C-alpha cells in the first residue's frame, strides 16, 4: 500500500467508508540524536496495532497494512524533517500522513472511525498561515500557527529553483546570435538588450510561475493566509502579478538568508496575530448574536442532538479540553466514560466527527478566547 503526505485538510480518506480505521499519533523530537528513540516508540505502536487487527481483517490485508507502517518507520526523509509529530490515518486501502505543527500525545487506535480531535486542533485553528520565502535562485515554504512552525518539505521532483521553472531559457535569452562577413564567416554574439534587463525579465517570469505553482499546489488546498518573505525589490513585482487570493498585503521584506527559523516565526506571527484576533472576535460575536436568536447553544447534550440531525453549522471547541464519555449517535445522549479505553472516551472528539460528517465547520480556539466555559458551543443552521 502506498502512503502520502497530506497537503489539504480534510483529506479524502476521511470520507471513505471502511469498517477498520487506524489512527496513530506519533510524538517526535527536534533533537536528531533522539530519532532512533522515536522510531523505537513507533515500532512499539505498530506492534500494538498489529494485535488490535487480529480478527478484524484477513491475514493478507493485515500484513499489507503493517508492512506499510514499517515502511513509514524506515522513511529517512520523513523522519529528518525535525517536526513535532505525525498523525497517520490508514484503512485497508489508503494511508495518509499529516505533519503536526504542535506536540502530540502517543496514541494508537483501531476503530470504526478515525480519532480526529488532535488533528482538528492542529489543522482547524484560526491562526494557521503559510510563508513563501523566495530569492532569485529558489523558494521554500513554511507553515505555522500560534505555537508551531515548520518548513514544508516538498516531494521529490517538485520544482524549486529558477532553473526548474525556466529550463533552458534561463540566463541565455539576453544573447542573440548572428553572422557577419558573408557565408562561412565566424558566428558572433551581440546583445540587443542589456544582460540586466533580460535577467530581470527572467526573474519576473520565475516569480509569476512560482506564484501560480504555490497557489495551485498549496494555497488552494489549504486556504491559509500566505506571507511573502523576500527582499523589498521582489515584493512589488511578485504582488503586481500574483493571482493568489490568499496572499497578504503585508510581507517580510528581508532576505530569506537573513532570518533564522525562530526569528522568521516571530516576524510572521506579528503579521498574523491581528487577523487572528479579529477572526476570533467575529466568530464569538456571531455566536452571541445567534444565541440571542435561539440559533446557538453551549450545552453539550443539546449540541449533540442538533449535530446528529445535521443542524450544526459551526462548532467551536476549546483546545485541550476533554469531556469524559462518548456520544450515542442514535439519540445524541452522553454515555459515561468507559474504563477500558480511557484514551478515546472524549465526547468532544465524537462531537467533532459527527459535525464534520454532517457537513459542518469545526473551529478549535484556546480557552481564553472561548465565548463560554462549557468546552464547546455551536451555531445552528436553523
C-alpha positions in Angstrom: 0.0 0.0 0.0 1.2 3.5 -0.9 1.2 6.3 1.6 1.2 10.1 1.0 1.9 13.3 2.9 -1.4 15.3 3.2 -1.5 18.7 1.6 -5.0 19.6 2.5 -7.4 19.2 5.3 -9.6 17.3 5.5 -8.1 14.6 3.3 -10.3 12.4 1.1 -9.5 9.4 3.4 -12.0 10.8 6.0 -14.8 10.5 3.5 -14.1 6.8 2.7 -16.5 4.2 4.2 -14.4 1.5 5.8 -15.1 -0.8 8.8 -11.5 -0.7 10.1 -9.7 2.6 10.5 -6.3 3.1 12.2 -5.4 6.4 13.9 -1.8 6.9 15.0 -0.3 10.0 16.7 3.4 9.7 17.0 5.4 12.3 19.0 8.9 13.1 17.8 11.8 15.2 19.0 13.6 18.0 17.2 16.9 16.7 18.5 18.3 14.4 15.8 20.0 12.3 18.4 16.6 11.3 19.7 15.3 10.0 16.3 16.2 6.4 17.0 14.3 6.5 20.3 11.3 8.0 18.4 11.4 5.1 15.9 11.6 2.5 18.7 8.4 4.1 20.2 6.8 4.0 16.8 7.8 0.3 16.4 6.0 -0.5 19.7 2.9 1.3 18.5 3.0 -0.8 15.3 3.1 -4.0 17.4 0.1 -2.7 19.4 -1.8 -2.0 16.2 -0.9 -5.5 14.8 -2.5 -7.1 17.8 -5.7 -5.0 17.5 -6.1 -6.0 13.9 -6.4 -9.7 14.8 -9.8 -11.0 13.6 -10.7 -7.6 12.1 -9.1 -8.0 8.6 -7.9 -11.0 6.7 -4.3 -12.1 7.0 -3.0 -10.7 3.7 -4.7 -7.3 4.2 -3.4 -7.1 7.7 0.2 -7.8 6.6 -0.1 -5.1 3.9 -1.2 -2.6 6.5 1.6 -3.5 8.9 4.2 -3.5 6.1 3.1 0.0 5.2 3.6 1.2 8.7 7.0 -0.4 8.8 8.0 1.4 5.6 6.9 4.7 7.2 9.2 3.8 10.1 12.1 3.4 7.7 11.4 6.6 5.7 14.5 8.6 6.4 13.3 11.8 4.6 10.1 11.8 6.6 11.9 11.4 10.0 14.6 14.0 9.2 12.0 16.9 9.0 12.5 17.9 12.6 8.9 18.1 13.5 6.6 17.8 16.5 4.9 14.5 15.4 2.9 12.6 12.8 -0.8 11.9 12.5 -1.1 8.7 10.5 -4.5 7.6 9.2 -5.0 4.3 7.5 -7.7 2.0 6.3 -7.5 -1.2 4.3 -6.9 0.6 1.0 -5.4 4.0 1.8 -2.9 5.8 4.1 -2.2 9.5 4.7 0.3 11.2 7.0 -0.2 14.7 8.5 2.9 16.6 9.7 1.8 18.0 13.1 2.6 21.6 14.0 2.1 21.1 17.7 3.3 18.4 20.1 1.1 15.3 20.2 0.5 12.6 22.7 1.3 9.0 21.8 -1.9 7.2 20.6 -2.6 4.1 18.5 -6.2 3.3 17.9 -8.2 0.9 15.7 -11.8 1.7 15.4 -14.8 2.2 13.1 -14.0 5.9 12.9 -10.8 7.8 12.8 -9.8 9.6 16.0 -9.5 13.2 14.7 -9.7 15.7 17.5 -5.9 16.1 17.9 -5.7 16.7 14.1 -8.6 19.2 14.2 -6.8 21.0 16.9 -3.7 21.2 14.8 -5.3 22.0 11.5 -8.5 23.9 12.1 -7.4 26.8 14.2 -8.0 30.4 13.0 -4.3 31.0 13.5 -2.9 28.9 10.6 -0.7 30.6 8.0 2.0 29.8 5.4 5.2 31.7 4.4 6.7 31.8 1.0 10.4 32.5 1.2 11.9 33.3 -2.2 15.1 34.7 -3.6 16.4 34.9 -7.2 17.5 31.2 -7.1 14.9 29.2 -5.3 12.0 29.2 -2.9 10.9 27.5 0.3 7.6 27.1 2.1 6.8 27.2 5.8 3.6 26.9 7.8 2.7 27.8 11.4 0.2 28.8 14.0 0.4 30.4 17.4 2.7 27.8 18.8 4.1 25.7 16.0 6.3 26.4 12.9 8.0 24.2 10.4 9.3 24.0 6.8 7.1 22.2 4.4 9.2 19.5 2.8 8.4 19.3 -0.9 8.1 16.0 -2.6 10.9 14.7 -4.8 10.6 16.1 -8.3 8.7 19.2 -7.4 10.2 22.4 -8.9 12.1 24.6 -6.5 14.7 26.6 -8.4 14.6 29.2 -11.2 16.2 26.6 -13.5 13.3 24.2 -12.7 10.8 26.7 -13.8 12.5 28.4 -16.8 14.6 25.5 -18.0 16.9 26.2 -21.0 15.6 29.7 -21.4 17.1 30.8 -18.2 20.2 33.1 -18.4 20.7 32.6 -22.2 17.9 34.8 -23.6 19.8 38.0 -23.5 22.2 36.9 -26.2 21.4 36.9 -29.9 23.5 35.1 -32.5 24.3 36.4 -35.9 26.8 36.1 -38.7 28.8 38.9 -40.3 31.1 38.9 -43.4 29.1 36.6 -45.5 28.8 32.8 -45.7 31.4 30.9 -43.8 32.2 33.8 -41.5 32.7 33.1 -37.8 29.5 33.4 -35.8 29.4 36.4 -33.4 27.1 37.2 -30.5 25.7 40.5 -29.7 23.3 41.8 -27.1 20.2 43.5 -28.3 19.4 44.4 -24.7 21.4 44.6 -21.6 22.0 41.5 -19.6 20.4 43.1 -16.6 17.2 43.7 -18.5 17.0 40.1 -19.6 17.9 38.8 -16.1 15.1 41.0 -14.7 12.7 39.5 -17.1 13.8 36.0 -16.2 13.2 36.8 -12.5 9.8 38.3 -13.3 8.8 35.2 -15.2 10.2 33.0 -12.5 8.2 34.9 -9.8 5.0 34.6 -11.8 5.4 30.8 -12.2 6.2 30.3 -8.5 3.1 32.3 -7.6 1.0 30.0 -9.9 2.6 26.9 -8.6 2.2 27.7 -4.9 -1.4 28.7 -5.4 -2.3 25.6 -7.4 -0.4 23.1 -5.2 -0.6 24.6 -1.7 -2.7 27.7 -1.1 -5.8 26.5 -3.0 -5.9 23.3 -0.9 -5.0 24.8 2.5 -6.9 28.1 2.3 -4.3 29.6 4.6 -3.1 33.2 4.5 0.2 33.4 2.7 3.0 35.8 3.7 5.7 36.7 1.2 9.2 36.7 2.6 11.7 38.2 0.2 13.9 41.2 -0.5 12.0 44.5 -0.8 12.5 44.8 -4.5 10.8 41.5 -5.1 7.6 42.4 -3.2 6.2 44.8 -5.8 7.0 42.6 -8.8 5.5 39.5 -7.1 2.4 41.1 -5.8 1.8 43.0 -9.0 1.5 39.7 -10.9 0.1 37.5 -8.2 -3.1 35.6 -8.7 -3.1 34.0 -5.3 -6.2 35.2 -3.4 -4.6 34.2 -0.1 -1.5 36.4 -0.4 -1.4 39.1 2.3 -0.6 42.7 1.5 1.9 42.8 4.4 5.1 40.8 4.0 8.5 40.3 5.4 10.9 42.5 3.4 14.2 40.9 4.2 16.5 38.3 2.6 15.4 34.7 3.3 19.0 34.1 4.3 18.8 36.8 7.0 16.5 35.2 9.5 16.7 32.0 11.5 13.6 29.9 11.9 12.8 31.3 15.4 13.1 34.9 14.1 11.0 34.1 11.0 8.3 32.6 13.2 8.2 35.8 15.3 8.0 38.1 12.2 5.3 36.0 10.7 3.2 35.9 13.8 3.4 39.7 14.2 1.6 39.9 10.8 -0.9 37.1 11.5 -1.9 37.9 15.2 -4.1 41.0 14.5 -6.0 39.0 11.9 -6.3 36.1 14.2 -7.7 38.3 17.0 -10.2 39.8 14.5 -11.4 36.4 13.3 -11.8 35.3 17.0 -13.9 38.4 17.7 -16.0 37.9 14.6 -16.6 34.2 15.5 -17.6 34.9 19.1 -19.8 37.9 18.0 -21.6 35.6 15.6 -22.2 33.0 18.3 -23.5 35.6 20.7 -25.9 37.0 18.1 -27.1 33.6 17.1 -27.6 32.7 20.8 -30.0 35.6 21.3 -32.0 34.3 18.3 -32.2 30.7 19.7 -29.8 29.6 16.9 -26.9 28.7 19.1 -26.1 26.8 22.3 -23.3 25.8 24.6 -24.7 22.8 26.4 -23.2 19.6 25.1 -26.3 17.4 25.2 -28.3 19.9 23.2 -25.4 20.4 20.7 -25.1 16.7 20.3 -28.8 16.2 19.5 -28.6 19.1 17.0 -25.4 17.6 15.5 -26.8 14.2 14.7 -29.7 15.8 12.8 -27.3 18.0 10.8 -28.4 21.3 12.4 -24.9 22.4 13.5 -23.3 24.8 11.0 -20.3 25.8 13.1 -18.9 24.0 16.1 -16.4 25.9 18.3 -14.3 23.7 20.5 -11.9 24.6 23.3 -8.4 23.4 22.6 -7.1 20.8 25.0 -10.4 20.4 26.8 -11.7 16.9 27.4 -15.2 15.8 28.4 -15.2 12.2 29.6 -17.6 9.9 27.8 -18.9 9.4 24.3 -21.9 10.4 22.3 -24.5 7.9 21.2 -25.0 8.7 17.5 -28.6 7.3 17.6 -30.0 9.7 20.1 -27.3 12.2 20.9 -27.1 11.1 24.5 -23.9 11.4 26.5 -22.7 7.9 27.5 -20.4 7.7 30.6 -16.7 7.2 30.2 -15.5 3.6 29.6 -12.9 2.3 32.0 -11.5 0.1 29.3 -10.4 2.7 26.7 -9.6 5.8 28.6 -7.6 7.4 25.7 -10.5 7.8 23.3 -13.6 8.3 25.5 -13.8 12.0 24.9 -17.3 13.3 24.0 -15.8 16.3 22.2 -14.0 14.0 19.8 -17.2 12.3 18.9 -19.0 15.6 18.5 -16.3 16.9 16.1 -16.6 13.8 14.0 -20.4 14.0 13.9 -20.4 17.7 12.9 -17.8 17.2 10.3 -19.5 14.1 8.8 -22.7 16.1 8.5 -21.1 18.9 6.6 -20.5 21.4 9.5 -17.4 23.5 10.2 -15.2 22.8 13.2 -13.0 25.5 14.7 -10.7 25.0 17.6 -9.7 28.0 19.7 -7.8 28.5 23.0 -9.6 28.6 26.4 -9.2 32.3 26.9 -11.0 33.0 23.6 -14.0 30.8 24.1 -17.3 32.7 24.5 -18.5 30.0 27.0 -16.9 27.8 29.7 -18.5 24.5 28.7 -15.8 23.4 26.3 -17.9 23.8 23.2 -20.6 25.9 21.6 -22.4 25.7 18.3 -24.2 27.9 15.8 -27.1 26.2 14.1 -28.3 26.2 10.5 -31.9 26.6 11.5 
